[in-house]
Amino acid sequence: MFCSGCGKEMSDKAAACPHCGHPNESAVQKSPKSKTTAILLCFFLGVIGVHRFYVGKVGSGIAQILTFGGFGIWSLVDLIVIICGNFKDAQGRLLA
């Protein structure tokens, strides 16, 4: 396999290119949870943290219920992070 950052050959199992440090996208684990579902849950029920329960983040889901999504700010930030593709599930895997 070749690095998409520098084009040099690298191992399929390497987490990053040994030459340039570019992450290996094929080695990154994806969550079985859907990004689209998380976006919809966050948009419609974000103030009560349903999207966080969906990805397994129960503790922060309860915190969102108690604070009404951080008075809307926390759920808005979560929505932006999910849309940008940087939201992770409870095991630290990016949503698929």
C-alpha atoms as an extended CHARMM CRD file, in Angstrom:
* protein
*
        96  EXT
         1         1  MET       CA              0.0000000000        0.0000000000        0.0000000000  PROA      1               0.0000000000
         2         2  PHE       CA              1.1120000000        3.5490000000       -0.6600000000  PROA      2               0.0000000000
         3         3  CYS       CA              0.7160000000        6.5850000000        1.6110000000  PROA      3               0.0000000000
         4         4  SER       CA             -1.8980000000        9.0840000000        0.4230000000  PROA      4               0.0000000000
         5         5  GLY       CA              0.1920000000       11.8810000000        1.9550000000  PROA      5               0.0000000000
         6         6  CYS       CA              3.6250000000       11.3420000000        0.4410000000  PROA      6               0.0000000000
         7         7  GLY       CA              3.1330000000        8.4050000000       -1.9640000000  PROA      7               0.0000000000
         8         8  LYS       CA              5.8100000000        6.1840000000       -0.4220000000  PROA      8               0.0000000000
         9         9  GLU       CA              5.2070000000        2.5170000000        0.3050000000  PROA      9               0.0000000000
        10        10  MET       CA              4.0390000000        1.5810000000        3.8010000000  PROA      10              0.0000000000
        11        11  SER       CA              2.6060000000       -1.3820000000        5.6860000000  PROA      11              0.0000000000
        12        12  ASP       CA             -1.1450000000       -2.0070000000        5.4680000000  PROA      12              0.0000000000
        13        13  LYS       CA             -1.3060000000       -2.3780000000        9.2540000000  PROA      13              0.0000000000
        14        14  ALA       CA              0.6550000000        0.7770000000       10.1150000000  PROA      14              0.0000000000
        15        15  ALA       CA             -1.3680000000        3.4480000000       11.9220000000  PROA      15              0.0000000000
        16        16  ALA       CA              0.6400000000        6.1920000000       10.2040000000  PROA      16              0.0000000000
        17        17  CYS       CA              3.1990000000        6.5510000000        7.4320000000  PROA      17              0.0000000000
        18        18  PRO       CA              6.7400000000        6.0790000000        8.8180000000  PROA      18              0.0000000000
        19        19  HSD       CA              8.0560000000        8.6280000000        6.3090000000  PROA      19              0.0000000000
        20        20  CYS       CA              5.6820000000       11.5880000000        6.6750000000  PROA      20              0.0000000000
        21        21  GLY       CA              3.4310000000       10.6600000000        9.6210000000  PROA      21              0.0000000000
        22        22  HSD       CA              0.2070000000       10.8730000000        7.5930000000  PROA      22              0.0000000000
        23        23  PRO       CA             -2.4930000000        8.7010000000        9.2500000000  PROA      23              0.0000000000
        24        24  ASN       CA             -3.4980000000        5.4890000000        7.5020000000  PROA      24              0.0000000000
        25        25  GLU       CA             -7.2350000000        5.8810000000        6.7990000000  PROA      25              0.0000000000
        26        26  SER       CA             -7.7380000000        2.1490000000        6.2600000000  PROA      26              0.0000000000
        27        27  ALA       CA             -6.3540000000        1.3680000000        9.7550000000  PROA      27              0.0000000000
        28        28  VAL       CA             -8.7610000000        3.7600000000       11.5230000000  PROA      28              0.0000000000
        29        29  GLN       CA            -11.6470000000        1.8790000000       13.1010000000  PROA      29              0.0000000000
        30        30  LYS       CA            -15.1320000000        3.1230000000       12.3260000000  PROA      30              0.0000000000
        31        31  SER       CA            -18.0460000000        2.9450000000       14.7160000000  PROA      31              0.0000000000
        32        32  PRO       CA            -21.0270000000        0.7780000000       13.7840000000  PROA      32              0.0000000000
        33        33  LYS       CA            -23.2130000000        3.7820000000       14.6480000000  PROA      33              0.0000000000
        34        34  SER       CA            -24.5330000000        5.9170000000       11.7980000000  PROA      34              0.0000000000
        35        35  LYS       CA            -23.4460000000        9.5270000000       11.3930000000  PROA      35              0.0000000000
        36        36  THR       CA            -26.7690000000       10.3760000000        9.7170000000  PROA      36              0.0000000000
        37        37  THR       CA            -28.7640000000        8.9590000000       12.6280000000  PROA      37              0.0000000000
        38        38  ALA       CA            -26.6330000000       10.9000000000       15.1100000000  PROA      38              0.0000000000
        39        39  ILE       CA            -27.1860000000       14.1280000000       13.1430000000  PROA      39              0.0000000000
        40        40  LEU       CA            -30.9640000000       13.6320000000       13.1140000000  PROA      40              0.0000000000
        41        41  LEU       CA            -31.0940000000       12.7260000000       16.8110000000  PROA      41              0.0000000000
        42        42  CYS       CA            -28.9470000000       15.7130000000       17.7330000000  PROA      42              0.0000000000
        43        43  PHE       CA            -30.9800000000       18.1150000000       15.5900000000  PROA      43              0.0000000000
        44        44  PHE       CA            -34.3870000000       17.0300000000       16.8680000000  PROA      44              0.0000000000
        45        45  LEU       CA            -33.5890000000       15.7820000000       20.4000000000  PROA      45              0.0000000000
        46        46  GLY       CA            -30.1770000000       17.3020000000       21.1120000000  PROA      46              0.0000000000
        47        47  VAL       CA            -31.2590000000       19.2920000000       24.1620000000  PROA      47              0.0000000000
        48        48  ILE       CA            -32.0100000000       16.0360000000       25.9760000000  PROA      48              0.0000000000
        49        49  GLY       CA            -28.8420000000       14.3130000000       24.7440000000  PROA      49              0.0000000000
        50        50  VAL       CA            -30.4300000000       11.4250000000       22.8430000000  PROA      50              0.0000000000
        51        51  HSD       CA            -27.5440000000       11.3930000000       20.3430000000  PROA      51              0.0000000000
        52        52  ARG       CA            -25.0890000000       10.8180000000       23.1890000000  PROA      52              0.0000000000
        53        53  PHE       CA            -27.0790000000        7.8330000000       24.4740000000  PROA      53              0.0000000000
        54        54  TYR       CA            -27.1210000000        6.5190000000       20.8880000000  PROA      54              0.0000000000
        55        55  VAL       CA            -23.2980000000        6.4430000000       20.6870000000  PROA      55              0.0000000000
        56        56  GLY       CA            -22.9150000000        5.0160000000       24.2030000000  PROA      56              0.0000000000
        57        57  LYS       CA            -21.9360000000        8.1680000000       26.0950000000  PROA      57              0.0000000000
        58        58  VAL       CA            -24.4630000000        7.7020000000       28.8890000000  PROA      58              0.0000000000
        59        59  GLY       CA            -22.7950000000        9.9650000000       31.4630000000  PROA      59              0.0000000000
        60        60  SER       CA            -22.6780000000       13.0130000000       29.2210000000  PROA      60              0.0000000000
        61        61  GLY       CA            -26.1720000000       12.1440000000       27.9590000000  PROA      61              0.0000000000
        62        62  ILE       CA            -27.4870000000       12.4210000000       31.5120000000  PROA      62              0.0000000000
        63        63  ALA       CA            -25.5910000000       15.7010000000       31.9370000000  PROA      63              0.0000000000
        64        64  GLN       CA            -27.2780000000       17.0440000000       28.8120000000  PROA      64              0.0000000000
        65        65  ILE       CA            -30.6890000000       16.0800000000       30.1500000000  PROA      65              0.0000000000
        66        66  LEU       CA            -30.0200000000       17.9130000000       33.4090000000  PROA      66              0.0000000000
        67        67  THR       CA            -28.7440000000       21.0670000000       31.6640000000  PROA      67              0.0000000000
        68        68  PHE       CA            -31.0830000000       20.9870000000       28.6390000000  PROA      68              0.0000000000
        69        69  GLY       CA            -28.1300000000       20.4680000000       26.3180000000  PROA      69              0.0000000000
        70        70  GLY       CA            -26.0510000000       23.1100000000       28.0850000000  PROA      70              0.0000000000
        71        71  PHE       CA            -28.9260000000       25.5350000000       27.4310000000  PROA      71              0.0000000000
        72        72  GLY       CA            -28.7220000000       24.6170000000       23.7530000000  PROA      72              0.0000000000
        73        73  ILE       CA            -25.0680000000       25.5170000000       23.3160000000  PROA      73              0.0000000000
        74        74  TRP       CA            -23.6730000000       22.0570000000       24.0380000000  PROA      74              0.0000000000
        75        75  SER       CA            -26.0940000000       20.3730000000       21.6490000000  PROA      75              0.0000000000
        76        76  LEU       CA            -25.3380000000       22.9540000000       18.9220000000  PROA      76              0.0000000000
        77        77  VAL       CA            -21.6010000000       22.3170000000       19.2850000000  PROA      77              0.0000000000
        78        78  ASP       CA            -22.2430000000       18.5540000000       19.1520000000  PROA      78              0.0000000000
        79        79  LEU       CA            -24.2840000000       18.9970000000       15.9670000000  PROA      79              0.0000000000
        80        80  ILE       CA            -21.4330000000       20.8890000000       14.3060000000  PROA      80              0.0000000000
        81        81  VAL       CA            -18.8670000000       18.2940000000       15.4180000000  PROA      81              0.0000000000
        82        82  ILE       CA            -21.0280000000       15.4320000000       14.1180000000  PROA      82              0.0000000000
        83        83  ILE       CA            -21.5490000000       17.1490000000       10.7580000000  PROA      83              0.0000000000
        84        84  CYS       CA            -17.8040000000       17.8020000000       10.4380000000  PROA      84              0.0000000000
        85        85  GLY       CA            -17.1310000000       14.0960000000       11.0510000000  PROA      85              0.0000000000
        86        86  ASN       CA            -15.1520000000       14.3980000000       14.2820000000  PROA      86              0.0000000000
        87        87  PHE       CA            -17.7020000000       12.9700000000       16.7340000000  PROA      87              0.0000000000
        88        88  LYS       CA            -16.6470000000        9.7060000000       18.3690000000  PROA      88              0.0000000000
        89        89  ASP       CA            -18.5750000000        6.9320000000       20.0970000000  PROA      89              0.0000000000
        90        90  ALA       CA            -17.8990000000        5.7050000000       23.6340000000  PROA      90              0.0000000000
        91        91  GLN       CA            -15.0080000000        3.5180000000       22.3980000000  PROA      91              0.0000000000
        92        92  GLY       CA            -13.3090000000        6.4430000000       20.6320000000  PROA      92              0.0000000000
        93        93  ARG       CA            -14.2320000000        5.3730000000       17.0840000000  PROA      93              0.0000000000
        94        94  LEU       CA            -15.4120000000        7.8780000000       14.5000000000  PROA      94              0.0000000000
        95        95  LEU       CA            -19.0220000000        7.5400000000       13.3590000000  PROA      95              0.0000000000
        96        96  ALA       CA            -19.4900000000        5.7990000000       10.0000000000  PROA      96              0.0000000000
